[in-house]
Amino acid sequence: MTTHAKGQKQPSLSRHLTITEVCDELGISRSTFYDWRAKRKGPPARKLPNGEIRIERRDYESWLESLYEEAA
């Protein structure tokens, strides 16, 4: 994350997001992220050889878009 002049965090524009970045953007805890991951309800993620998890920004954006419901 980068910091705005007023001290506000701004989402990273990198291709891959960390769990912390995703949680910050969504306003959720890490435990909620892992709960969603276990239930396969979170964004698609990849486990790197070092064990860290990364979410591709395009996958995150697609997943987020898929959550929108049409107004009845």
N, CA, C and O atoms as a Tripos MOL2 file, in Angstrom:
@<TRIPOS>MOLECULE
protein
  288   287    72     0     0
PROTEIN
NO_CHARGES

@<TRIPOS>ATOM
      1 N           0.8430   -1.1830    0.0000 N.3       1 MET1
      2 CA          0.0000    0.0000    0.0000 C.3       1 MET1
      3 C           0.8840    1.2410    0.0000 C.2       1 MET1
      4 O           1.9660    1.2620    0.5880 O.2       1 MET1
      5 N           0.4100    2.2330   -0.6500 N.am      2 THR2
      6 CA          1.0920    3.5160   -0.6120 C.3       2 THR2
      7 C           0.2800    4.4480    0.2610 C.2       2 THR2
      8 O          -0.8940    4.1930    0.5320 O.2       2 THR2
      9 N           0.9000    5.5220    0.6980 N.am      3 THR3
     10 CA          0.2040    6.4380    1.5880 C.3       3 THR3
     11 C          -0.0540    7.7580    0.8800 C.2       3 THR3
     12 O           0.8420    8.3210    0.2500 O.2       3 THR3
     13 N          -1.2800    8.2470    0.9860 N.am      4 HIS4
     14 CA         -1.6570    9.5540    0.4620 C.3       4 HIS4
     15 C          -1.0080   10.6530    1.2950 C.2       4 HIS4
     16 O          -0.4930   10.3980    2.3830 O.2       4 HIS4
     17 N          -1.0370   11.8580    0.7820 N.am      5 ALA5
     18 CA         -0.4710   12.9990    1.5150 C.3       5 ALA5
     19 C          -1.1530   13.1880    2.8680 C.2       5 ALA5
     20 O          -0.5150   13.6370    3.8200 O.2       5 ALA5
     21 N          -2.4350   12.8540    2.9670 N.am      6 LYS6
     22 CA         -3.1720   13.0260    4.2200 C.3       6 LYS6
     23 C          -3.0680   11.8030    5.1230 C.2       6 LYS6
     24 O          -3.7840   11.7070    6.1210 O.2       6 LYS6
     25 N          -2.1760   10.8590    4.7800 N.am      7 GLY7
     26 CA         -1.9780    9.6890    5.6200 C.3       7 GLY7
     27 C          -2.9410    8.5500    5.3410 C.2       7 GLY7
     28 O          -2.9090    7.5370    6.0400 O.2       7 GLY7
     29 N          -3.7980    8.6900    4.3340 N.am      8 GLN8
     30 CA         -4.7310    7.6250    4.0000 C.3       8 GLN8
     31 C          -4.0210    6.5980    3.1340 C.2       8 GLN8
     32 O          -3.2110    6.9430    2.2730 O.2       8 GLN8
     33 N          -4.3360    5.3320    3.3740 N.am      9 LYS9
     34 CA         -3.7400    4.2870    2.5600 C.3       9 LYS9
     35 C          -4.4600    4.2240    1.2270 C.2       9 LYS9
     36 O          -5.6810    4.3530    1.1500 O.2       9 LYS9
     37 N          -3.6780    4.0220    0.1840 N.am     10 GLN10
     38 CA         -4.2130    3.9020   -1.1550 C.3      10 GLN10
     39 C          -3.8810    2.4990   -1.6450 C.2      10 GLN10
     40 O          -2.7670    2.0270   -1.4160 O.2      10 GLN10
     41 N          -4.8190    1.8080   -2.3180 N.am     11 PRO11
     42 CA         -4.5570    0.4540   -2.7710 C.3      11 PRO11
     43 C          -3.3420    0.3830   -3.6850 C.2      11 PRO11
     44 O          -3.0800    1.2950   -4.4690 O.2      11 PRO11
     45 N          -2.6140   -0.7080   -3.5700 N.am     12 SER12
     46 CA         -1.4730   -0.9320   -4.4400 C.3      12 SER12
     47 C          -1.9630   -1.1260   -5.8680 C.2      12 SER12
     48 O          -3.0130   -1.7270   -6.0930 O.2      12 SER12
     49 N          -1.2090   -0.6220   -6.8200 N.am     13 LEU13
     50 CA         -1.5690   -0.7910   -8.2240 C.3      13 LEU13
     51 C          -0.7630   -1.9120   -8.8550 C.2      13 LEU13
     52 O          -0.7400   -2.0510  -10.0780 O.2      13 LEU13
     53 N          -0.0930   -2.7210   -8.0190 N.am     14 SER14
     54 CA          0.6970   -3.8190   -8.5430 C.3      14 SER14
     55 C          -0.2160   -4.9120   -9.0870 C.2      14 SER14
     56 O          -1.4170   -4.9290   -8.8160 O.2      14 SER14
     57 N           0.3560   -5.7960   -9.8370 N.am     15 ARG15
     58 CA         -0.4060   -6.8720  -10.4630 C.3      15 ARG15
     59 C          -0.9120   -7.8880   -9.4290 C.2      15 ARG15
     60 O          -1.9830   -8.4700   -9.5970 O.2      15 ARG15
     61 N          -0.1410   -8.0910   -8.3710 N.am     16 HIS16
     62 CA         -0.5070   -9.0580   -7.3430 C.3      16 HIS16
     63 C          -0.7500   -8.3620   -6.0140 C.2      16 HIS16
     64 O           0.0010   -7.4680   -5.6260 O.2      16 HIS16
     65 N          -1.8000   -8.7750   -5.3220 N.am     17 LEU17
     66 CA         -2.1510   -8.2110   -4.0250 C.3      17 LEU17
     67 C          -1.8010   -9.1980   -2.9220 C.2      17 LEU17
     68 O          -1.8670  -10.4130   -3.1110 O.2      17 LEU17
     69 N          -1.4340   -8.6630   -1.7850 N.am     18 THR18
     70 CA         -1.2070   -9.5000   -0.6080 C.3      18 THR18
     71 C          -2.5460   -9.6680    0.1160 C.2      18 THR18
     72 O          -3.5140   -8.9660   -0.1750 O.2      18 THR18
     73 N          -2.5820  -10.5880    1.0390 N.am     19 ILE19
     74 CA         -3.7840  -10.7830    1.8470 C.3      19 ILE19
     75 C          -4.0950   -9.5010    2.6190 C.2      19 ILE19
     76 O          -5.2550   -9.1000    2.7180 O.2      19 ILE19
     77 N          -3.0740   -8.8650    3.1580 N.am     20 THR20
     78 CA         -3.2630   -7.6190    3.9030 C.3      20 THR20
     79 C          -3.9070   -6.5550    3.0290 C.2      20 THR20
     80 O          -4.8190   -5.8600    3.4760 O.2      20 THR20
     81 N          -3.4480   -6.4180    1.7910 N.am     21 GLU21
     82 CA         -4.0170   -5.4220    0.8830 C.3      21 GLU21
     83 C          -5.4830   -5.7170    0.5780 C.2      21 GLU21
     84 O          -6.3090   -4.8050    0.5640 O.2      21 GLU21
     85 N          -5.8100   -6.9860    0.3350 N.am     22 VAL22
     86 CA         -7.2000   -7.3590    0.0540 C.3      22 VAL22
     87 C          -8.0650   -7.0860    1.2820 C.2      22 VAL22
     88 O          -9.1530   -6.5210    1.1590 O.2      22 VAL22
     89 N          -7.5980   -7.4770    2.4490 N.am     23 CYS23
     90 CA         -8.3610   -7.2480    3.6850 C.3      23 CYS23
     91 C          -8.5740   -5.7560    3.9320 C.2      23 CYS23
     92 O          -9.6610   -5.3400    4.3320 O.2      23 CYS23
     93 N          -7.5410   -4.9570    3.6940 N.am     24 ASP24
     94 CA         -7.6680   -3.5080    3.8750 C.3      24 ASP24
     95 C          -8.6820   -2.9230    2.9010 C.2      24 ASP24
     96 O          -9.5040   -2.0920    3.2870 O.2      24 ASP24
     97 N          -8.6330   -3.3490    1.6420 N.am     25 GLU25
     98 CA         -9.5690   -2.8230    0.6400 C.3      25 GLU25
     99 C         -11.0120   -3.1850    0.9790 C.2      25 GLU25
    100 O         -11.9230   -2.3840    0.7700 O.2      25 GLU25
    101 N         -11.2160   -4.4010    1.5070 N.am     26 LEU26
    102 CA        -12.5720   -4.8670    1.8040 C.3      26 LEU26
    103 C         -13.0250   -4.5090    3.2180 C.2      26 LEU26
    104 O         -14.2120   -4.6010    3.5320 O.2      26 LEU26
    105 N         -12.0920   -4.1040    4.0620 N.am     27 GLY27
    106 CA        -12.4350   -3.7890    5.4490 C.3      27 GLY27
    107 C         -12.7900   -5.0250    6.2530 C.2      27 GLY27
    108 O         -13.7050   -4.9970    7.0760 O.2      27 GLY27
    109 N         -12.0570   -6.1230    6.0120 N.am     28 ILE28
    110 CA        -12.3070   -7.3810    6.7170 C.3      28 ILE28
    111 C         -11.0480   -7.8090    7.4560 C.2      28 ILE28
    112 O          -9.9560   -7.2980    7.2030 O.2      28 ILE28
    113 N         -11.2180   -8.7490    8.3680 N.am     29 SER29
    114 CA        -10.0710   -9.2810    9.1060 C.3      29 SER29
    115 C          -9.4290  -10.4160    8.3040 C.2      29 SER29
    116 O         -10.0310  -10.9690    7.3840 O.2      29 SER29
    117 N          -8.1830  -10.7490    8.6830 N.am     30 ARG30
    118 CA         -7.5040  -11.8740    8.0320 C.3      30 ARG30
    119 C          -8.2760  -13.1690    8.2700 C.2      30 ARG30
    120 O          -8.3370  -14.0280    7.3900 O.2      30 ARG30
    121 N          -8.8640  -13.3090    9.4560 N.am     31 SER31
    122 CA         -9.6010  -14.5440    9.7440 C.3      31 SER31
    123 C         -10.8210  -14.6740    8.8250 C.2      31 SER31
    124 O         -11.1660  -15.7780    8.4050 O.2      31 SER31
    125 N         -11.4670  -13.5550    8.5150 N.am     32 THR32
    126 CA        -12.5960  -13.5920    7.5790 C.3      32 THR32
    127 C         -12.1090  -14.0050    6.1970 C.2      32 THR32
    128 O         -12.7550  -14.8080    5.5240 O.2      32 THR32
    129 N         -10.9650  -13.4550    5.7680 N.am     33 PHE33
    130 CA        -10.4050  -13.8460    4.4740 C.3      33 PHE33
    131 C         -10.1670  -15.3460    4.4320 C.2      33 PHE33
    132 O         -10.5370  -16.0100    3.4640 O.2      33 PHE33
    133 N          -9.5490  -15.8810    5.4830 N.am     34 TYR34
    134 CA         -9.2600  -17.3220    5.5100 C.3      34 TYR34
    135 C         -10.5290  -18.1610    5.6150 C.2      34 TYR34
    136 O         -10.5810  -19.2630    5.0680 O.2      34 TYR34
    137 N         -11.5490  -17.6630    6.3030 N.am     35 ASP35
    138 CA        -12.8450  -18.3620    6.3380 C.3      35 ASP35
    139 C         -13.4290  -18.4440    4.9360 C.2      35 ASP35
    140 O         -13.8630  -19.5080    4.4940 O.2      35 ASP35
    141 N         -13.4360  -17.3000    4.2330 N.am     36 TRP36
    142 CA        -13.9480  -17.2780    2.8610 C.3      36 TRP36
    143 C         -13.1380  -18.2120    1.9690 C.2      36 TRP36
    144 O         -13.6970  -18.9340    1.1430 O.2      36 TRP36
    145 N         -11.8160  -18.1940    2.1430 N.am     37 ARG37
    146 CA        -10.9390  -19.0490    1.3350 C.3      37 ARG37
    147 C         -11.2640  -20.5180    1.5700 C.2      37 ARG37
    148 O         -11.3350  -21.2960    0.6180 O.2      37 ARG37
    149 N         -11.4610  -20.9060    2.8250 N.am     38 ALA38
    150 CA        -11.7890  -22.2950    3.1470 C.3      38 ALA38
    151 C         -13.1290  -22.7100    2.5440 C.2      38 ALA38
    152 O         -13.3090  -23.8640    2.1530 O.2      38 ALA38
    153 N         -14.0610  -21.7730    2.4710 N.am     39 LYS39
    154 CA        -15.3910  -22.0510    1.9080 C.3      39 LYS39
    155 C         -15.4410  -21.8050    0.4010 C.2      39 LYS39
    156 O         -16.4950  -21.9450   -0.2200 O.2      39 LYS39
    157 N         -14.2920  -21.4370   -0.1870 N.am     40 ARG40
    158 CA        -14.1890  -21.1230   -1.6140 C.3      40 ARG40
    159 C         -15.1380  -20.0040   -2.0270 C.2      40 ARG40
    160 O         -15.7250  -20.0380   -3.1090 O.2      40 ARG40
    161 N         -15.2800  -19.0070   -1.1480 N.am     41 LYS41
    162 CA        -16.1440  -17.8610   -1.4230 C.3      41 LYS41
    163 C         -15.3450  -16.5810   -1.6360 C.2      41 LYS41
    164 O         -15.9190  -15.5410   -1.9600 O.2      41 LYS41
    165 N         -14.0410  -16.6450   -1.4600 N.am     42 GLY42
    166 CA        -13.1950  -15.4720   -1.6290 C.3      42 GLY42
    167 C         -12.6250  -15.3980   -3.0340 C.2      42 GLY42
    168 O         -12.9190  -16.2430   -3.8790 O.2      42 GLY42
    169 N         -11.8120  -14.3890   -3.2770 N.am     43 PRO43
    170 CA        -11.1980  -14.2500   -4.5920 C.3      43 PRO43
    171 C         -10.1880  -15.3710   -4.8410 C.2      43 PRO43
    172 O          -9.5760  -15.8790   -3.9000 O.2      43 PRO43
    173 N         -10.0130  -15.7560   -6.1090 N.am     44 PRO44
    174 CA         -9.0130  -16.7820   -6.4200 C.3      44 PRO44
    175 C          -7.6300  -16.3290   -5.9650 C.2      44 PRO44
    176 O          -7.2550  -15.1690   -6.1390 O.2      44 PRO44
    177 N          -6.8800  -17.2570   -5.3820 N.am     45 ALA45
    178 CA         -5.5570  -16.9330   -4.8560 C.3      45 ALA45
    179 C          -4.5550  -17.9930   -5.2880 C.2      45 ALA45
    180 O          -4.9180  -19.1160   -5.6380 O.2      45 ALA45
    181 N          -3.2970  -17.6100   -5.2550 N.am     46 ARG46
    182 CA         -2.2160  -18.5300   -5.5880 C.3      46 ARG46
    183 C          -1.2400  -18.5940   -4.4240 C.2      46 ARG46
    184 O          -0.9130  -17.5800   -3.8090 O.2      46 ARG46
    185 N          -0.7820  -19.8040   -4.1360 N.am     47 LYS47
    186 CA          0.2200  -19.9710   -3.0910 C.3      47 LYS47
    187 C           1.5860  -20.0300   -3.7700 C.2      47 LYS47
    188 O           1.8270  -20.8720   -4.6350 O.2      47 LYS47
    189 N           2.4620  -19.1330   -3.3680 N.am     48 LEU48
    190 CA          3.8070  -19.0750   -3.9210 C.3      48 LEU48
    191 C           4.6790  -20.1690   -3.3060 C.2      48 LEU48
    192 O           4.3390  -20.7070   -2.2520 O.2      48 LEU48
    193 N           5.7990  -20.5050   -3.9490 N.am     49 PRO49
    194 CA          6.6780  -21.5530   -3.4040 C.3      49 PRO49
    195 C           7.1410  -21.2770   -1.9710 C.2      49 PRO49
    196 O           7.4460  -22.2100   -1.2280 O.2      49 PRO49
    197 N           7.1960  -20.0030   -1.5810 N.am     50 ASN50
    198 CA          7.6110  -19.6760   -0.2080 C.3      50 ASN50
    199 C           6.4440  -19.7380    0.7790 C.2      50 ASN50
    200 O           6.6160  -19.4280    1.9580 O.2      50 ASN50
    201 N           5.2500  -20.1390    0.3040 N.am     51 GLY51
    202 CA          4.0890  -20.2940    1.1720 C.3      51 GLY51
    203 C           3.1970  -19.0710    1.2550 C.2      51 GLY51
    204 O           2.0880  -19.1530    1.7830 O.2      51 GLY51
    205 N           3.6630  -17.9260    0.7380 N.am     52 GLU52
    206 CA          2.8430  -16.7150    0.7730 C.3      52 GLU52
    207 C           1.7350  -16.8100   -0.2710 C.2      52 GLU52
    208 O           1.8810  -17.4770   -1.2950 O.2      52 GLU52
    209 N           0.6260  -16.1300    0.0090 N.am     53 ILE53
    210 CA         -0.5270  -16.1450   -0.8830 C.3      53 ILE53
    211 C          -0.6210  -14.7990   -1.5790 C.2      53 ILE53
    212 O          -0.4430  -13.7530   -0.9550 O.2      53 ILE53
    213 N          -0.9030  -14.8310   -2.8790 N.am     54 ARG54
    214 CA         -1.0950  -13.6110   -3.6600 C.3      54 ARG54
    215 C          -2.3810  -13.7420   -4.4740 C.2      54 ARG54
    216 O          -2.7590  -14.8300   -4.9080 O.2      54 ARG54
    217 N          -3.0300  -12.6130   -4.6640 N.am     55 ILE55
    218 CA         -4.2570  -12.5430   -5.4510 C.3      55 ILE55
    219 C          -3.9750  -11.6170   -6.6280 C.2      55 ILE55
    220 O          -3.5690  -10.4710   -6.4380 O.2      55 ILE55
    221 N          -4.1890  -12.1120   -7.8400 N.am     56 GLU56
    222 CA         -3.9840  -11.2470   -8.9970 C.3      56 GLU56
    223 C          -5.0720  -10.1850   -9.0000 C.2      56 GLU56
    224 O          -6.2460  -10.4790   -8.7730 O.2      56 GLU56
    225 N          -4.6660   -8.9490   -9.2590 N.am     57 ARG57
    226 CA         -5.6160   -7.8340   -9.2390 C.3      57 ARG57
    227 C          -6.7860   -8.0980  -10.1930 C.2      57 ARG57
    228 O          -7.9320   -7.8270   -9.8350 O.2      57 ARG57
    229 N          -6.5310   -8.6100  -11.3780 N.am     58 ARG58
    230 CA         -7.6330   -8.8530  -12.3340 C.3      58 ARG58
    231 C          -8.6010   -9.8980  -11.7900 C.2      58 ARG58
    232 O          -9.8110   -9.7770  -11.9860 O.2      58 ARG58
    233 N          -8.0860  -10.9280  -11.1060 N.am     59 ASP59
    234 CA         -8.9590  -11.9400  -10.4960 C.3      59 ASP59
    235 C          -9.7760  -11.3230   -9.3620 C.2      59 ASP59
    236 O         -10.9630  -11.6080   -9.2050 O.2      59 ASP59
    237 N          -9.1170  -10.4760   -8.5820 N.am     60 TYR60
    238 CA         -9.8070   -9.7900   -7.4820 C.3      60 TYR60
    239 C         -10.9310   -8.9080   -8.0180 C.2      60 TYR60
    240 O         -12.0510   -8.9380   -7.5070 O.2      60 TYR60
    241 N         -10.6270   -8.1230   -9.0500 N.am     61 GLU61
    242 CA        -11.6340   -7.2280   -9.6380 C.3      61 GLU61
    243 C         -12.8000   -8.0250  -10.2250 C.2      61 GLU61
    244 O         -13.9570   -7.6400  -10.0520 O.2      61 GLU61
    245 N         -12.5110   -9.1260  -10.9140 N.am     62 SER62
    246 CA        -13.5700   -9.9760  -11.4810 C.3      62 SER62
    247 C         -14.4330  -10.5790  -10.3830 C.2      62 SER62
    248 O         -15.6590  -10.6080  -10.4890 O.2      62 SER62
    249 N         -13.7840  -11.0580   -9.3310 N.am     63 TRP63
    250 CA        -14.5070  -11.6470   -8.2050 C.3      63 TRP63
    251 C         -15.4140  -10.6000   -7.5610 C.2      63 TRP63
    252 O         -16.5740  -10.8760   -7.2550 O.2      63 TRP63
    253 N         -14.8780   -9.4020   -7.3590 N.am     64 LEU64
    254 CA        -15.6510   -8.3350   -6.7430 C.3      64 LEU64
    255 C         -16.8600   -7.9740   -7.6120 C.2      64 LEU64
    256 O         -17.9630   -7.7820   -7.1010 O.2      64 LEU64
    257 N         -16.6450   -7.8850   -8.9070 N.am     65 GLU65
    258 CA        -17.7310   -7.5760   -9.8460 C.3      65 GLU65
    259 C         -18.8210   -8.6620   -9.7990 C.2      65 GLU65
    260 O         -20.0070   -8.3650   -9.9420 O.2      65 GLU65
    261 N         -18.4060   -9.9110   -9.5980 N.am     66 SER66
    262 CA        -19.3690  -11.0080   -9.5780 C.3      66 SER66
    263 C         -20.2880  -10.9620   -8.3590 C.2      66 SER66
    264 O         -21.3160  -11.6390   -8.3330 O.2      66 SER66
    265 N         -19.9280  -10.1710   -7.3520 N.am     67 LEU67
    266 CA        -20.7320  -10.0890   -6.1340 C.3      67 LEU67
    267 C         -21.9190   -9.1420   -6.2520 C.2      67 LEU67
    268 O         -22.8450   -9.1880   -5.4420 O.2      67 LEU67
    269 N         -21.8840   -8.2890   -7.2610 N.am     68 TYR68
    270 CA        -22.9860   -7.3300   -7.4320 C.3      68 TYR68
    271 C         -24.2620   -8.0630   -7.8020 C.2      68 TYR68
    272 O         -24.2620   -8.9620   -8.6420 O.2      68 TYR68
    273 N         -25.3400   -7.6660   -7.1640 N.am     69 GLU69
    274 CA        -26.6490   -8.2450   -7.4700 C.3      69 GLU69
    275 C         -27.4820   -7.1810   -8.1770 C.2      69 GLU69
    276 O         -27.3990   -5.9910   -7.8750 O.2      69 GLU69
    277 N         -28.2710   -7.6410   -9.1100 N.am     70 GLU70
    278 CA        -29.1660   -6.7180   -9.7990 C.3      70 GLU70
    279 C         -30.3190   -6.3560   -8.8620 C.2      70 GLU70
    280 O         -30.8340   -7.2130   -8.1440 O.2      70 GLU70
    281 N         -30.7200   -5.0840   -8.8740 N.am     71 ALA71
    282 CA        -31.8550   -4.6650   -8.0490 C.3      71 ALA71
    283 C         -33.1250   -5.3320   -8.5580 C.2      71 ALA71
    284 O         -33.3580   -5.4250   -9.7630 O.2      71 ALA71
    285 N         -33.9280   -5.7850   -7.6310 N.am     72 ALA72
    286 CA        -35.1580   -6.4890   -8.0160 C.3      72 ALA72
    287 C         -36.2380   -5.5200   -8.4540 C.2      72 ALA72
    288 O         -37.3380   -5.9410   -8.8110 O.2      72 ALA72
@<TRIPOS>BOND
     1     1     2 1
     2     2     3 1
     3     3     4 2
     4     3     5 am
     5     5     6 1
     6     6     7 1
     7     7     8 2
     8     7     9 am
     9     9    10 1
    10    10    11 1
    11    11    12 2
    12    11    13 am
    13    13    14 1
    14    14    15 1
    15    15    16 2
    16    15    17 am
    17    17    18 1
    18    18    19 1
    19    19    20 2
    20    19    21 am
    21    21    22 1
    22    22    23 1
    23    23    24 2
    24    23    25 am
    25    25    26 1
    26    26    27 1
    27    27    28 2
    28    27    29 am
    29    29    30 1
    30    30    31 1
    31    31    32 2
    32    31    33 am
    33    33    34 1
    34    34    35 1
    35    35    36 2
    36    35    37 am
    37    37    38 1
    38    38    39 1
    39    39    40 2
    40    39    41 am
    41    41    42 1
    42    42    43 1
    43    43    44 2
    44    43    45 am
    45    45    46 1
    46    46    47 1
    47    47    48 2
    48    47    49 am
    49    49    50 1
    50    50    51 1
    51    51    52 2
    52    51    53 am
    53    53    54 1
    54    54    55 1
    55    55    56 2
    56    55    57 am
    57    57    58 1
    58    58    59 1
    59    59    60 2
    60    59    61 am
    61    61    62 1
    62    62    63 1
    63    63    64 2
    64    63    65 am
    65    65    66 1
    66    66    67 1
    67    67    68 2
    68    67    69 am
    69    69    70 1
    70    70    71 1
    71    71    72 2
    72    71    73 am
    73    73    74 1
    74    74    75 1
    75    75    76 2
    76    75    77 am
    77    77    78 1
    78    78    79 1
    79    79    80 2
    80    79    81 am
    81    81    82 1
    82    82    83 1
    83    83    84 2
    84    83    85 am
    85    85    86 1
    86    86    87 1
    87    87    88 2
    88    87    89 am
    89    89    90 1
    90    90    91 1
    91    91    92 2
    92    91    93 am
    93    93    94 1
    94    94    95 1
    95    95    96 2
    96    95    97 am
    97    97    98 1
    98    98    99 1
    99    99   100 2
   100    99   101 am
   101   101   102 1
   102   102   103 1
   103   103   104 2
   104   103   105 am
   105   105   106 1
   106   106   107 1
   107   107   108 2
   108   107   109 am
   109   109   110 1
   110   110   111 1
   111   111   112 2
   112   111   113 am
   113   113   114 1
   114   114   115 1
   115   115   116 2
   116   115   117 am
   117   117   118 1
   118   118   119 1
   119   119   120 2
   120   119   121 am
   121   121   122 1
   122   122   123 1
   123   123   124 2
   124   123   125 am
   125   125   126 1
   126   126   127 1
   127   127   128 2
   128   127   129 am
   129   129   130 1
   130   130   131 1
   131   131   132 2
   132   131   133 am
   133   133   134 1
   134   134   135 1
   135   135   136 2
   136   135   137 am
   137   137   138 1
   138   138   139 1
   139   139   140 2
   140   139   141 am
   141   141   142 1
   142   142   143 1
   143   143   144 2
   144   143   145 am
   145   145   146 1
   146   146   147 1
   147   147   148 2
   148   147   149 am
   149   149   150 1
   150   150   151 1
   151   151   152 2
   152   151   153 am
   153   153   154 1
   154   154   155 1
   155   155   156 2
   156   155   157 am
   157   157   158 1
   158   158   159 1
   159   159   160 2
   160   159   161 am
   161   161   162 1
   162   162   163 1
   163   163   164 2
   164   163   165 am
   165   165   166 1
   166   166   167 1
   167   167   168 2
   168   167   169 am
   169   169   170 1
   170   170   171 1
   171   171   172 2
   172   171   173 am
   173   173   174 1
   174   174   175 1
   175   175   176 2
   176   175   177 am
   177   177   178 1
   178   178   179 1
   179   179   180 2
   180   179   181 am
   181   181   182 1
   182   182   183 1
   183   183   184 2
   184   183   185 am
   185   185   186 1
   186   186   187 1
   187   187   188 2
   188   187   189 am
   189   189   190 1
   190   190   191 1
   191   191   192 2
   192   191   193 am
   193   193   194 1
   194   194   195 1
   195   195   196 2
   196   195   197 am
   197   197   198 1
   198   198   199 1
   199   199   200 2
   200   199   201 am
   201   201   202 1
   202   202   203 1
   203   203   204 2
   204   203   205 am
   205   205   206 1
   206   206   207 1
   207   207   208 2
   208   207   209 am
   209   209   210 1
   210   210   211 1
   211   211   212 2
   212   211   213 am
   213   213   214 1
   214   214   215 1
   215   215   216 2
   216   215   217 am
   217   217   218 1
   218   218   219 1
   219   219   220 2
   220   219   221 am
   221   221   222 1
   222   222   223 1
   223   223   224 2
   224   223   225 am
   225   225   226 1
   226   226   227 1
   227   227   228 2
   228   227   229 am
   229   229   230 1
   230   230   231 1
   231   231   232 2
   232   231   233 am
   233   233   234 1
   234   234   235 1
   235   235   236 2
   236   235   237 am
   237   237   238 1
   238   238   239 1
   239   239   240 2
   240   239   241 am
   241   241   242 1
   242   242   243 1
   243   243   244 2
   244   243   245 am
   245   245   246 1
   246   246   247 1
   247   247   248 2
   248   247   249 am
   249   249   250 1
   250   250   251 1
   251   251   252 2
   252   251   253 am
   253   253   254 1
   254   254   255 1
   255   255   256 2
   256   255   257 am
   257   257   258 1
   258   258   259 1
   259   259   260 2
   260   259   261 am
   261   261   262 1
   262   262   263 1
   263   263   264 2
   264   263   265 am
   265   265   266 1
   266   266   267 1
   267   267   268 2
   268   267   269 am
   269   269   270 1
   270   270   271 1
   271   271   272 2
   272   271   273 am
   273   273   274 1
   274   274   275 1
   275   275   276 2
   276   275   277 am
   277   277   278 1
   278   278   279 1
   279   279   280 2
   280   279   281 am
   281   281   282 1
   282   282   283 1
   283   283   284 2
   284   283   285 am
   285   285   286 1
   286   286   287 1
   287   287   288 2
@<TRIPOS>SUBSTRUCTURE
     1 MET1         2 RESIDUE 1 A MET
     2 THR2         6 RESIDUE 1 A THR
     3 THR3        10 RESIDUE 1 A THR
     4 HIS4        14 RESIDUE 1 A HIS
     5 ALA5        18 RESIDUE 1 A ALA
     6 LYS6        22 RESIDUE 1 A LYS
     7 GLY7        26 RESIDUE 1 A GLY
     8 GLN8        30 RESIDUE 1 A GLN
     9 LYS9        34 RESIDUE 1 A LYS
    10 GLN10       38 RESIDUE 1 A GLN
    11 PRO11       42 RESIDUE 1 A PRO
    12 SER12       46 RESIDUE 1 A SER
    13 LEU13       50 RESIDUE 1 A LEU
    14 SER14       54 RESIDUE 1 A SER
    15 ARG15       58 RESIDUE 1 A ARG
    16 HIS16       62 RESIDUE 1 A HIS
    17 LEU17       66 RESIDUE 1 A LEU
    18 THR18       70 RESIDUE 1 A THR
    19 ILE19       74 RESIDUE 1 A ILE
    20 THR20       78 RESIDUE 1 A THR
    21 GLU21       82 RESIDUE 1 A GLU
    22 VAL22       86 RESIDUE 1 A VAL
    23 CYS23       90 RESIDUE 1 A CYS
    24 ASP24       94 RESIDUE 1 A ASP
    25 GLU25       98 RESIDUE 1 A GLU
    26 LEU26      102 RESIDUE 1 A LEU
    27 GLY27      106 RESIDUE 1 A GLY
    28 ILE28      110 RESIDUE 1 A ILE
    29 SER29      114 RESIDUE 1 A SER
    30 ARG30      118 RESIDUE 1 A ARG
    31 SER31      122 RESIDUE 1 A SER
    32 THR32      126 RESIDUE 1 A THR
    33 PHE33      130 RESIDUE 1 A PHE
    34 TYR34      134 RESIDUE 1 A TYR
    35 ASP35      138 RESIDUE 1 A ASP
    36 TRP36      142 RESIDUE 1 A TRP
    37 ARG37      146 RESIDUE 1 A ARG
    38 ALA38      150 RESIDUE 1 A ALA
    39 LYS39      154 RESIDUE 1 A LYS
    40 ARG40      158 RESIDUE 1 A ARG
    41 LYS41      162 RESIDUE 1 A LYS
    42 GLY42      166 RESIDUE 1 A GLY
    43 PRO43      170 RESIDUE 1 A PRO
    44 PRO44      174 RESIDUE 1 A PRO
    45 ALA45      178 RESIDUE 1 A ALA
    46 ARG46      182 RESIDUE 1 A ARG
    47 LYS47      186 RESIDUE 1 A LYS
    48 LEU48      190 RESIDUE 1 A LEU
    49 PRO49      194 RESIDUE 1 A PRO
    50 ASN50      198 RESIDUE 1 A ASN
    51 GLY51      202 RESIDUE 1 A GLY
    52 GLU52      206 RESIDUE 1 A GLU
    53 ILE53      210 RESIDUE 1 A ILE
    54 ARG54      214 RESIDUE 1 A ARG
    55 ILE55      218 RESIDUE 1 A ILE
    56 GLU56      222 RESIDUE 1 A GLU
    57 ARG57      226 RESIDUE 1 A ARG
    58 ARG58      230 RESIDUE 1 A ARG
    59 ASP59      234 RESIDUE 1 A ASP
    60 TYR60      238 RESIDUE 1 A TYR
    61 GLU61      242 RESIDUE 1 A GLU
    62 SER62      246 RESIDUE 1 A SER
    63 TRP63      250 RESIDUE 1 A TRP
    64 LEU64      254 RESIDUE 1 A LEU
    65 GLU65      258 RESIDUE 1 A GLU
    66 SER66      262 RESIDUE 1 A SER
    67 LEU67      266 RESIDUE 1 A LEU
    68 TYR68      270 RESIDUE 1 A TYR
    69 GLU69      274 RESIDUE 1 A GLU
    70 GLU70      278 RESIDUE 1 A GLU
    71 ALA71      282 RESIDUE 1 A ALA
    72 ALA72      286 RESIDUE 1 A ALA
